Amino acid sequence: MTLYIWRHPKPVAADGICIGQTDIRVDRRKLKRLANHIERFTRLHQLPKVIWVSPLQRSLKVGQILAQRGFDCRVAPELAEIDFGEWDGRPWEQIAKQEIDEWCNNFAHFAPKQGESLQQLFERVEGWLNIVLAKRGDMPILAVGHAGWINAAKMMDAGQDVPKIAAAWPSSVAYRERCYLPLADFICKY
């Protein structure tokens, strides 16, 4: 199975804010641009007109635009960004340094209050990929997701473990960037 996953467009007023599952707005023009790009890519490569999205509006609204153009839009809560719990939606500068240090020192397993750890994110990504692999077989999958989710999927596809230190976490993919994951050797292990 091949996964083509695009990162959602840049949200409005998100700079300096801890954004995980905070449902933050995106300019409609940016949503349409990404939908146009996905539609052209799908047509060019003769792919199924099925798009998977997270329930967060920065992903969901791209799917809704594509649904108006004949795509089957499927919402998967498992595609949502990591849940930063009580940190979510707050400026990074307002999060206690001690908490951020605890996260960096226990990167795989620390979770902000009411949030999820990186280990839990990897398990959620793996769970969704296993379900989709079982249902879709060799059919290509198109999705609109989030940077943390995409990084986790890329690391899993490369056979890498959940990073133990923050320095091992890769840079985020750019907004509206498409990632190609062949998932040919995907093995459940988290």
Secondary structure as a PSIPRED ss2 file (coil, helix, strand):
# PSIPRED VFORMAT (PSIPRED V4.0)

   1 M C   1.000  0.000  0.000
   2 T C   1.000  0.000  0.000
   3 L E   0.000  0.000  1.000
   4 Y E   0.000  0.000  1.000
   5 I E   0.000  0.000  1.000
   6 W E   0.000  0.000  1.000
   7 R E   0.000  0.000  1.000
   8 H C   1.000  0.000  0.000
   9 P C   1.000  0.000  0.000
  10 K C   1.000  0.000  0.000
  11 P E   0.000  0.000  1.000
  12 V C   1.000  0.000  0.000
  13 A C   1.000  0.000  0.000
  14 A C   1.000  0.000  0.000
  15 D C   1.000  0.000  0.000
  16 G C   1.000  0.000  0.000
  17 I E   0.000  0.000  1.000
  18 C C   1.000  0.000  0.000
  19 I C   1.000  0.000  0.000
  20 G C   1.000  0.000  0.000
  21 Q C   1.000  0.000  0.000
  22 T C   1.000  0.000  0.000
  23 D C   1.000  0.000  0.000
  24 I C   1.000  0.000  0.000
  25 R C   1.000  0.000  0.000
  26 V E   0.000  0.000  1.000
  27 D C   1.000  0.000  0.000
  28 R H   0.000  1.000  0.000
  29 R H   0.000  1.000  0.000
  30 K H   0.000  1.000  0.000
  31 L H   0.000  1.000  0.000
  32 K H   0.000  1.000  0.000
  33 R H   0.000  1.000  0.000
  34 L H   0.000  1.000  0.000
  35 A H   0.000  1.000  0.000
  36 N H   0.000  1.000  0.000
  37 H H   0.000  1.000  0.000
  38 I H   0.000  1.000  0.000
  39 E H   0.000  1.000  0.000
  40 R H   0.000  1.000  0.000
  41 F H   0.000  1.000  0.000
  42 T H   0.000  1.000  0.000
  43 R H   0.000  1.000  0.000
  44 L H   0.000  1.000  0.000
  45 H C   1.000  0.000  0.000
  46 Q C   1.000  0.000  0.000
  47 L C   1.000  0.000  0.000
  48 P C   1.000  0.000  0.000
  49 K C   1.000  0.000  0.000
  50 V E   0.000  0.000  1.000
  51 I E   0.000  0.000  1.000
  52 W E   0.000  0.000  1.000
  53 V E   0.000  0.000  1.000
  54 S C   1.000  0.000  0.000
  55 P C   1.000  0.000  0.000
  56 L C   1.000  0.000  0.000
  57 Q H   0.000  1.000  0.000
  58 R H   0.000  1.000  0.000
  59 S H   0.000  1.000  0.000
  60 L H   0.000  1.000  0.000
  61 K H   0.000  1.000  0.000
  62 V H   0.000  1.000  0.000
  63 G H   0.000  1.000  0.000
  64 Q H   0.000  1.000  0.000
  65 I H   0.000  1.000  0.000
  66 L H   0.000  1.000  0.000
  67 A H   0.000  1.000  0.000
  68 Q C   1.000  0.000  0.000
  69 R C   1.000  0.000  0.000
  70 G C   1.000  0.000  0.000
  71 F C   1.000  0.000  0.000
  72 D E   0.000  0.000  1.000
  73 C E   0.000  0.000  1.000
  74 R E   0.000  0.000  1.000
  75 V E   0.000  0.000  1.000
  76 A C   1.000  0.000  0.000
  77 P H   0.000  1.000  0.000
  78 E H   0.000  1.000  0.000
  79 L H   0.000  1.000  0.000
  80 A C   1.000  0.000  0.000
  81 E C   1.000  0.000  0.000
  82 I C   1.000  0.000  0.000
  83 D C   1.000  0.000  0.000
  84 F C   1.000  0.000  0.000
  85 G H   0.000  1.000  0.000
  86 E H   0.000  1.000  0.000
  87 W H   0.000  1.000  0.000
  88 D C   1.000  0.000  0.000
  89 G C   1.000  0.000  0.000
  90 R C   1.000  0.000  0.000
  91 P E   0.000  0.000  1.000
  92 W H   0.000  1.000  0.000
  93 E H   0.000  1.000  0.000
  94 Q H   0.000  1.000  0.000
  95 I C   1.000  0.000  0.000
  96 A C   1.000  0.000  0.000
  97 K H   0.000  1.000  0.000
  98 Q H   0.000  1.000  0.000
  99 E H   0.000  1.000  0.000
 100 I H   0.000  1.000  0.000
 101 D H   0.000  1.000  0.000
 102 E H   0.000  1.000  0.000
 103 W H   0.000  1.000  0.000
 104 C H   0.000  1.000  0.000
 105 N H   0.000  1.000  0.000
 106 N C   1.000  0.000  0.000
 107 F C   1.000  0.000  0.000
 108 A C   1.000  0.000  0.000
 109 H C   1.000  0.000  0.000
 110 F C   1.000  0.000  0.000
 111 A C   1.000  0.000  0.000
 112 P C   1.000  0.000  0.000
 113 K C   1.000  0.000  0.000
 114 Q C   1.000  0.000  0.000
 115 G C   1.000  0.000  0.000
 116 E C   1.000  0.000  0.000
 117 S C   1.000  0.000  0.000
 118 L H   0.000  1.000  0.000
 119 Q H   0.000  1.000  0.000
 120 Q H   0.000  1.000  0.000
 121 L H   0.000  1.000  0.000
 122 F H   0.000  1.000  0.000
 123 E H   0.000  1.000  0.000
 124 R H   0.000  1.000  0.000
 125 V H   0.000  1.000  0.000
 126 E H   0.000  1.000  0.000
 127 G H   0.000  1.000  0.000
 128 W H   0.000  1.000  0.000
 129 L H   0.000  1.000  0.000
 130 N H   0.000  1.000  0.000
 131 I H   0.000  1.000  0.000
 132 V H   0.000  1.000  0.000
 133 L H   0.000  1.000  0.000
 134 A H   0.000  1.000  0.000
 135 K H   0.000  1.000  0.000
 136 R H   0.000  1.000  0.000
 137 G C   1.000  0.000  0.000
 138 D C   1.000  0.000  0.000
 139 M C   1.000  0.000  0.000
 140 P C   1.000  0.000  0.000
 141 I E   0.000  0.000  1.000
 142 L E   0.000  0.000  1.000
 143 A E   0.000  0.000  1.000
 144 V E   0.000  0.000  1.000
 145 G E   0.000  0.000  1.000
 146 H C   1.000  0.000  0.000
 147 A H   0.000  1.000  0.000
 148 G H   0.000  1.000  0.000
 149 W H   0.000  1.000  0.000
 150 I H   0.000  1.000  0.000
 151 N H   0.000  1.000  0.000
 152 A H   0.000  1.000  0.000
 153 A H   0.000  1.000  0.000
 154 K H   0.000  1.000  0.000
 155 M H   0.000  1.000  0.000
 156 M H   0.000  1.000  0.000
 157 D H   0.000  1.000  0.000
 158 A C   1.000  0.000  0.000
 159 G C   1.000  0.000  0.000
 160 Q C   1.000  0.000  0.000
 161 D C   1.000  0.000  0.000
 162 V C   1.000  0.000  0.000
 163 P C   1.000  0.000  0.000
 164 K C   1.000  0.000  0.000
 165 I C   1.000  0.000  0.000
 166 A H   0.000  1.000  0.000
 167 A H   0.000  1.000  0.000
 168 A H   0.000  1.000  0.000
 169 W C   1.000  0.000  0.000
 170 P C   1.000  0.000  0.000
 171 S C   1.000  0.000  0.000
 172 S C   1.000  0.000  0.000
 173 V C   1.000  0.000  0.000
 174 A C   1.000  0.000  0.000
 175 Y C   1.000  0.000  0.000
 176 R C   1.000  0.000  0.000
 177 E C   1.000  0.000  0.000
 178 R E   0.000  0.000  1.000
 179 C E   0.000  0.000  1.000
 180 Y E   0.000  0.000  1.000
 181 L E   0.000  0.000  1.000
 182 P C   1.000  0.000  0.000
 183 L C   1.000  0.000  0.000
 184 A C   1.000  0.000  0.000
 185 D C   1.000  0.000  0.000
 186 F C   1.000  0.000  0.000
 187 I C   1.000  0.000  0.000
 188 C C   1.000  0.000  0.000
 189 K C   1.000  0.000  0.000
 190 Y C   1.000  0.000  0.000
